Structure formats: structure tokens, C-alpha cells
């Protein structure tokens, strides 16, 4: 699963990406320091995996991970080719969800492209560009479908109605994800790969004085936008996170406390990203490895097995499932077996969050 980090130039995207990944990509106070996306694979913080590690014998512990992409800054009229234009928009189409970094901090050494720190206006600039890009996609698709309608194709006429519905929404400034669709319509809309259909969360990039000040005018603005749009807001000071990331793990907790921060902003962001993608975590134990895996909520057992290896999905026989809470309570896999709490599930079983699973399959 891939998440794209976007935002206006000098919003702090690359600084945040560096804190997440320790890759030290270029950061500068001018637009388009980033041109091609920087890519980093991030481990998902998981207290359940840590607890399992104390109960299950293992030599190797492997957490789940997700991919972040630092995408070039967007500017007004990007949909018309300004800045990196279509190249920028194409990079967003490749990701599964969007993390939009919105500048709330003030720094005279880092100019804002509009000369004013206004989170709500910054969000509007990006939304307009995404809407316009989607509108162009739909209008091109309509031209093709309307030609098919001349042949009295019922399927084409139904798609035309759907496209007109999308066109009307976009022209009225409404993101596609805010519309209601039937299951059949949603399947078709996903195939269009529209930017405003992708899951989205906002990162409010603050300074050290704003991080715990919910009465700050800029923080209040972005929180109000999030409430109106029903989009989660994660408050992070990318500057603080970068500073602390350079210290040993054992010192970081005390440093966060010195700023009045209970939990790493990066951990909050990663957890929110997993939630945004609609992912759950299950675990496997195969000597010598205890491993966490992320899958879409609602994934059936054979497809979950396929996440590990395609042969396991093709030859799927059954899944032997232990509930996390049962293992924590009884203290060992053998104790769970003896208590008759190991469940044997078939092809229709949907893997649940925190399941410990052993897949049986034919080779």
C-alpha cells in the first residue's frame, strides 16, 4: 500500500518524509526541490506484536510496513501545466491514499508561495487542482462513451449517466469520495483512478509553540476544515520530529516529554495512515519468524494467504486461527489448543484484526 505525501511548496513535505524514513532527501526553502518522488518503506508501530514476541518463541521479528512517497509540491494552475503540472498529478494517481501536508508554522526564512500562512486557503488551492484534473479525466471519458451510446449500447448509456453524475459533482466543487454509489458504480469509479476519490488526511505542520495549542488561530482553522469535510487532522511538528529522530531510541521518549508530547507524531501518522487505507493486521508464526501482515479489512482467508505467497492462495485448504486475546490470556499457543480455542476456518472466512493464523495449503 502506497501513501503519497503532497502539499504546496515549502509546506514541509520532505522534512516530514525525512523524519519518517531517515533517508535525508534534499530540503530547501524554494519550490520543486523534489521532482521525482522519494520512496520510503516504514514499519508500522504495533504494541500487539511486541506482546506476542514475549509469548512466542522466535529468532526474527518482522513488523508490517507501508510505503510513503514524497511527491513534488503543487502550485495553483498545476492542472493547466504550471509548476510540474501533469507530472505531479500523475505521481498522485499511482498512490492508494493521500497525506496532505498543510503549513501552519511561520518562518521568515521559509517563504510561503502566497506570502500568507492560511491553512484553509492552501487546502482550497490543492482541492481545486485535483477537481480540475478529475474533471478533465471524466470529460475525456465522456467523449468515448457518448460515441458508444450512438450504437444504442445499454451498458454505455448507464456509464454515461454515471460520468455525468461525476462531472456535475466536480463542476460544483464536490470531491468524488463525497458521493454515494451502488456497488456496481463504485467498481466503475475505482477504475477511473480519480484523485478526489482517494482517501485523504491532513497533516497540520506546526512549530513547537503550536503543537499543544489548540487555540492557535491557524490550528483552529484547519481543525474546522477537517470537521466540515469529515477528514482526520494529525498535528505534527516536522521540525521537532526531525530533530528527535536523530537521537537514540532510548532518549527519544524523554525528548518528546520535554515538548509536552505523549506520543510521537510519526507514530500517530503511521497509525492514522493504516486506518485511512482500511487495513487490518494479522500475524503468522513460522519458525524462526514471527511476522505481522497488513491486508484490507474484509479480506478472505485464501487472499490473505496469497499475501504471503501466491502458491498458498492457489492451494488453500484451511486456516487455523487463534484469537489474540485468547493467546494473551492463556499465555501460549499450546494452552490455546488445549482449551479448544483454535478455530479451523474455510475459504469464506474473513480474517479479523489481530488474528494469529496458520495456513494449510496443497503444493
C-alpha positions as CSV (number, residue, x, y, z in Angstrom):
1,X,0.0,0.0,0.0
2,X,1.3,3.4,-1.0
3,X,0.6,6.8,0.5
4,X,1.6,10.0,-1.3
5,X,2.7,13.0,0.7
6,X,1.6,16.1,-1.1
7,X,1.2,19.8,-0.4
8,X,2.2,23.3,-1.6
9,X,5.9,24.1,-1.9
10,X,7.6,24.8,1.4
11,X,4.8,23.1,3.4
12,X,7.4,20.7,5.0
13,X,6.6,17.6,3.0
14,X,10.3,16.5,2.5
15,X,11.1,17.4,6.2
16,X,8.3,15.1,7.3
17,X,9.4,12.4,4.9
18,X,12.9,12.6,6.3
19,X,11.7,12.2,9.8
20,X,9.6,9.2,8.8
21,X,12.3,7.4,6.8
22,X,15.7,8.8,7.8
23,X,16.6,8.9,4.1
24,X,17.8,12.6,4.3
25,X,16.3,13.7,1.0
26,X,17.0,17.2,-0.2
27,X,15.2,20.0,1.7
28,X,15.3,23.7,0.7
29,X,13.3,26.9,1.0
30,X,12.4,27.1,-2.7
31,X,9.8,25.3,-4.8
32,X,10.4,21.9,-6.5
33,X,13.4,20.7,-4.5
34,X,11.6,17.4,-5.0
35,X,10.9,16.5,-8.7
36,X,10.7,12.7,-8.9
37,X,9.0,11.1,-5.8
38,X,11.2,9.9,-3.0
39,X,10.1,6.5,-1.7
40,X,10.5,5.0,1.8
41,X,9.2,1.8,3.4
42,X,8.1,2.4,7.0
43,X,7.5,-0.2,9.8
44,X,4.1,0.1,11.4
45,X,4.3,0.6,15.2
46,X,2.5,-2.4,16.8
47,X,2.2,-2.9,20.6
48,X,0.4,-6.2,20.0
49,X,3.3,-7.6,18.0
50,X,5.6,-6.6,20.9
51,X,3.4,-8.5,23.4
52,X,3.2,-11.6,21.1
53,X,7.0,-11.5,20.9
54,X,7.2,-12.1,24.7
55,X,4.9,-15.2,24.4
56,X,6.0,-16.9,21.1
57,X,9.5,-18.3,20.6
58,X,11.2,-16.6,17.6
59,X,14.5,-15.6,16.2
60,X,13.2,-13.0,13.8
61,X,10.5,-10.4,14.4
62,X,9.1,-8.7,11.4
63,X,6.6,-5.8,11.7
64,X,4.2,-4.9,8.9
65,X,5.1,-2.0,6.7
66,X,3.6,0.6,4.3
67,X,5.2,2.8,1.6
68,X,5.4,6.6,1.7
69,X,6.1,8.7,-1.4
70,X,7.3,12.3,-1.1
71,X,5.7,14.0,-4.1
72,X,6.7,17.4,-5.6
73,X,5.0,20.5,-4.4
74,X,1.8,21.5,-6.2
75,X,1.0,25.1,-7.3
76,X,-2.0,26.9,-8.5
77,X,-2.9,26.0,-12.1
78,X,-1.0,22.7,-12.0
79,X,-3.9,21.2,-13.9
80,X,-3.0,23.6,-16.7
81,X,0.7,22.7,-16.6
82,X,2.0,25.2,-14.1
83,X,4.9,24.0,-11.9
84,X,5.4,20.3,-12.6
85,X,1.8,20.1,-13.8
86,X,0.6,16.8,-15.2
87,X,3.8,15.1,-14.0
88,X,2.9,15.9,-10.4
89,X,-0.7,14.8,-10.9
90,X,0.4,11.5,-12.5
91,X,2.5,10.7,-9.4
92,X,-0.6,11.2,-7.2
93,X,-2.6,8.8,-9.4
94,X,-0.1,6.0,-8.5
95,X,-0.8,6.0,-4.7
96,X,-3.6,4.4,-2.8
97,X,-4.2,7.3,-0.4
98,X,-3.1,10.9,0.1
99,X,-1.5,12.7,3.0
100,X,-1.7,16.4,2.5
101,X,0.8,18.5,4.5
102,X,-0.7,21.9,5.3
103,X,1.6,24.6,6.6
104,X,0.6,26.1,9.9
105,X,4.1,27.3,11.1
106,X,5.6,30.7,10.5
107,X,9.3,31.1,9.5
108,X,10.7,34.2,7.8
109,X,13.5,32.1,6.3
110,X,11.0,29.8,4.6
111,X,8.7,31.9,2.3
112,X,5.1,30.9,1.6
113,X,4.2,31.0,-2.1
114,X,1.2,33.3,-1.3
115,X,3.1,35.3,1.3
116,X,0.4,34.4,3.9
117,X,0.1,31.4,6.2
118,X,-3.6,30.4,5.7
119,X,-4.2,26.6,6.0
120,X,-7.8,26.9,4.7
121,X,-6.7,28.7,1.6
122,X,-3.8,26.3,1.0
123,X,-6.3,23.4,1.2
124,X,-8.6,25.1,-1.3
125,X,-5.7,25.6,-3.8
126,X,-4.9,21.9,-3.9
127,X,-8.5,20.8,-3.9
128,X,-9.3,23.0,-7.0
129,X,-6.3,21.5,-8.9
130,X,-7.4,17.9,-8.0
131,X,-11.0,18.7,-9.0
132,X,-9.9,20.2,-12.3
133,X,-7.7,17.2,-13.1
134,X,-10.5,14.8,-12.4
135,X,-12.9,16.8,-14.5
136,X,-10.5,16.6,-17.4
137,X,-10.4,12.8,-17.0
138,X,-14.2,12.5,-16.9
139,X,-14.7,14.8,-19.9
140,X,-12.3,12.7,-22.0
141,X,-14.0,9.5,-20.9
142,X,-17.4,11.0,-21.8
143,X,-16.3,11.7,-25.4
144,X,-15.5,7.9,-25.8
145,X,-18.7,6.7,-24.1
146,X,-21.0,9.0,-26.0
147,X,-19.7,7.6,-29.2
148,X,-20.6,4.1,-27.9
149,X,-24.1,5.4,-26.9
150,X,-24.8,6.1,-30.6
151,X,-24.8,2.3,-31.1
152,X,-27.6,2.0,-28.5
153,X,-25.4,0.2,-26.0
154,X,-27.3,-0.1,-22.7
155,X,-24.0,-0.5,-20.8
156,X,-22.6,2.6,-22.4
157,X,-25.7,4.6,-21.6
158,X,-25.5,3.5,-17.9
159,X,-21.9,4.6,-17.8
160,X,-22.7,7.9,-19.4
161,X,-25.2,8.6,-16.6
162,X,-22.5,7.8,-14.1
163,X,-20.0,10.0,-15.8
164,X,-22.5,12.9,-15.9
165,X,-23.1,12.5,-12.2
166,X,-19.4,12.7,-11.6
167,X,-19.0,15.7,-13.9
168,X,-21.7,17.6,-12.1
169,X,-20.2,16.9,-8.8
170,X,-16.7,18.0,-9.8
171,X,-18.1,21.2,-11.5
172,X,-19.7,22.1,-8.2
173,X,-16.5,21.6,-6.2
174,X,-17.6,18.3,-4.6
175,X,-14.9,15.6,-4.4
176,X,-15.9,12.2,-5.8
177,X,-15.4,10.5,-2.5
178,X,-18.3,12.5,-1.0
179,X,-20.8,10.9,-3.4
180,X,-22.9,7.8,-2.7
181,X,-22.5,4.9,-5.2
182,X,-24.0,1.5,-5.7
183,X,-21.5,-1.4,-5.5
184,X,-21.5,-1.6,-9.3
185,X,-21.0,2.1,-9.7
186,X,-18.2,2.1,-7.1
187,X,-16.4,-0.6,-9.1
188,X,-16.5,1.5,-12.2
189,X,-15.4,4.7,-10.4
190,X,-12.4,3.0,-8.9
191,X,-11.3,2.1,-12.5
192,X,-11.2,5.8,-13.4
193,X,-8.5,6.3,-10.8
194,X,-9.8,9.8,-9.8
195,X,-7.7,11.9,-7.5
196,X,-10.6,13.2,-5.4
197,X,-11.8,9.6,-4.9
198,X,-8.7,8.6,-3.0
199,X,-8.7,8.5,0.9
200,X,-7.2,11.7,2.3
201,X,-6.0,13.0,5.7
202,X,-4.4,16.3,6.6
203,X,-1.1,16.8,8.5
204,X,-1.0,20.2,10.2
205,X,2.7,21.0,10.2
206,X,3.2,23.2,13.2
207,X,6.0,24.8,15.1
208,X,7.0,23.9,18.7
209,X,4.7,26.6,20.1
210,X,1.6,25.4,18.2
211,X,1.9,21.7,18.8
212,X,0.0,21.7,22.1
213,X,-2.0,24.9,21.5
214,X,-5.4,24.1,20.1
215,X,-6.5,27.7,20.5
216,X,-3.9,28.9,17.9
217,X,-5.8,30.6,15.1
218,X,-4.2,28.6,12.3
219,X,-4.8,25.3,14.2
220,X,-8.4,26.2,14.8
221,X,-8.8,26.9,11.0
222,X,-7.5,23.5,9.9
223,X,-9.4,21.7,12.6
224,X,-12.6,23.4,11.4
225,X,-11.9,22.3,7.8
226,X,-11.4,18.7,9.0
227,X,-14.6,18.8,10.9
228,X,-16.6,20.2,7.9
229,X,-15.0,17.7,5.5
230,X,-15.0,14.8,7.9
231,X,-11.3,14.3,7.3
232,X,-8.8,13.4,10.1
233,X,-6.3,16.0,11.1
234,X,-2.9,14.9,12.5
235,X,-0.9,17.6,14.3
236,X,2.8,17.2,13.7
237,X,5.9,19.5,14.0
238,X,8.1,18.1,11.3
239,X,10.9,20.2,12.6
240,X,10.6,18.6,16.1
241,X,10.2,15.1,14.7
242,X,13.4,15.5,12.5
243,X,15.3,16.8,15.5
244,X,14.3,13.9,17.8
245,X,14.7,11.3,15.1
246,X,18.5,11.9,15.1
247,X,18.8,10.7,18.8
248,X,19.0,7.2,20.1
249,X,15.6,5.5,20.7
250,X,16.1,5.3,24.4
251,X,16.5,9.1,24.6
252,X,13.6,10.0,22.3
253,X,10.7,9.4,24.8
254,X,12.2,11.9,27.3
255,X,12.7,14.4,24.5
256,X,9.0,14.2,23.4
257,X,8.0,14.7,27.1
258,X,10.2,17.9,27.1
259,X,7.9,19.3,24.4
260,X,4.8,18.0,26.2
261,X,4.2,15.3,23.5
262,X,2.8,12.0,24.8
263,X,3.2,10.0,21.6
264,X,5.5,10.5,18.6
265,X,3.7,12.4,15.8
266,X,5.2,10.0,13.3
267,X,3.7,7.0,15.2
268,X,0.3,8.8,15.2
269,X,0.6,9.5,11.4
270,X,1.5,5.9,10.6
271,X,-1.4,4.5,12.6
272,X,-3.7,7.0,11.0
273,X,-2.4,6.1,7.6
274,X,-3.1,2.4,8.2
275,X,-6.7,3.3,9.3
276,X,-7.1,5.6,6.2
277,X,-6.2,2.7,3.9
278,X,-8.8,0.5,5.6
279,X,-6.1,-2.0,6.7
280,X,-6.1,-4.6,9.5
281,X,-3.2,-6.6,10.8
282,X,-2.8,-10.4,11.2
283,X,0.1,-12.4,12.4
284,X,1.9,-15.6,11.3
285,X,4.4,-17.8,13.2
286,X,6.7,-19.9,11.1
287,X,10.0,-20.8,12.7
288,X,12.1,-18.8,13.1
289,X,9.9,-15.8,12.3
290,X,7.0,-14.0,14.0
291,X,5.6,-11.7,11.4
292,X,2.8,-9.1,11.0
293,X,0.9,-8.6,7.8
294,X,-1.5,-5.8,6.7
295,X,-4.5,-6.6,4.5
296,X,-7.7,-4.8,3.5
297,X,-10.5,-5.2,6.1
298,X,-12.9,-7.9,4.8
299,X,-10.1,-10.0,3.1
300,X,-11.0,-13.7,3.0
301,X,-8.5,-16.3,4.2
302,X,-7.3,-17.5,0.7
303,X,-6.5,-14.0,-0.4
304,X,-4.7,-13.3,3.0
305,X,-2.7,-16.4,2.4
306,X,-1.8,-15.1,-1.1
307,X,-0.3,-12.0,0.6
308,X,2.4,-14.4,1.9
309,X,2.8,-16.4,-1.3
310,X,0.6,-16.9,-4.4
311,X,1.0,-20.7,-4.1
312,X,-0.7,-20.6,-0.7
313,X,-3.7,-18.9,-2.2
314,X,-4.0,-21.3,-5.1
315,X,-3.6,-24.4,-2.9
316,X,-5.5,-23.1,0.1
317,X,-7.1,-25.8,2.2
318,X,-7.9,-24.1,5.6
319,X,-6.8,-21.5,8.1
320,X,-6.1,-22.4,11.7
321,X,-6.9,-19.2,13.7
322,X,-6.1,-18.2,17.2
323,X,-7.6,-15.0,18.6
324,X,-5.1,-12.5,20.0
325,X,-7.0,-12.0,23.3
326,X,-7.1,-15.8,23.9
327,X,-3.3,-16.1,23.5
328,X,-2.6,-13.1,25.7
329,X,-5.0,-14.6,28.4
330,X,-3.7,-18.2,28.3
331,X,0.0,-17.4,27.6
332,X,0.9,-19.9,24.9
333,X,-0.2,-21.4,21.6
334,X,-0.3,-24.9,23.2
335,X,-2.5,-23.6,26.0
336,X,-4.9,-22.2,23.5
337,X,-5.0,-25.5,21.6
338,X,-5.6,-27.4,24.9
339,X,-8.5,-25.1,25.7
340,X,-10.1,-25.9,22.3
341,X,-9.9,-22.3,21.2
342,X,-8.0,-22.9,18.0
343,X,-10.6,-22.4,15.2
344,X,-10.5,-24.1,11.8
345,X,-11.8,-21.8,9.1
346,X,-12.5,-22.3,5.4
347,X,-12.4,-20.2,2.2
348,X,-15.2,-17.8,3.2
349,X,-13.7,-16.8,6.5
350,X,-12.8,-13.1,6.7
351,X,-9.5,-12.5,8.5
352,X,-10.1,-10.4,11.7
353,X,-7.8,-7.7,13.0
354,X,-5.1,-9.3,15.3
355,X,-5.8,-12.9,14.3
356,X,-2.9,-15.3,14.5
357,X,-3.1,-17.6,11.5
358,X,-1.5,-20.8,10.3
359,X,-2.5,-21.5,6.7
360,X,-2.7,-25.1,5.4
361,X,-2.3,-25.5,1.6
362,X,-1.5,-28.1,-1.0
363,X,1.6,-27.7,-3.1
